[in-house]
Amino acid sequence: MVKYKPELKAQIVHEYLSTAQSINDLSEKYHIGESQISRWVQRYRLNGPDALKPRRHKRNFTADFKLSVINYYQTHEDSMAEVADRFDILPSQVSIWRSIFEREGITALNPQPKGRPPKVNHPKKQRQQLAHQSELDRLKEELAKKNQELYETKMERDILKKSLSLFGSLRPGRKRK
């Protein structure tokens, strides 16, 4: 749930910009912190009225966007909060992306897959993956599986032969000549 409605934010920002009221006066009038109102005003100035509306969907950022934010922060004299407002992201994101970039490099900024990997390969998914492979790749993979099965079968046979030669047959009463 949103704490402050976008209409209220827009009204407060409009009052601040159109009248001679200070942020302190608006803070006392609406019982909202001064820093919150100043953030709304700054976001409105940088990104327009859409910056006051809540987002409906989670945003995914590319490595290029993250790198441009880090580059802007390092080349300008703006604070993290100002850079975050300029790019319409949270200030903590700037800090996190910068520390990841310094620690692990540009490859760590690439989007990571979400969720845990599956433990079991489902036959239906395997069939879908096989349908997408080319016919040659599928045949090569099938041949490799058959060769592996043949190898395992030969190994089992050799083990059984060796055990028979060492321990003899399991049936008592019959002796070999």
Secondary structure, 3 states (H helix, E strand, C coil): CCCCCHHHHHHHHHHHHHCCCCHHHHHHHHCCCHHHHHHHHHHHHHHCHHHHCCCCCCCCCCHHHHHHHHHHHHHCCCCHHHHHHHHCCCHHHHHHHHHHHHHHCHHHHCCCCCCCCCCCCCHHHHHHHHHHCCHHHHHHHHHHHHHHHHHHHHHHHHHHHHHHHHHCCCCCCCCCC
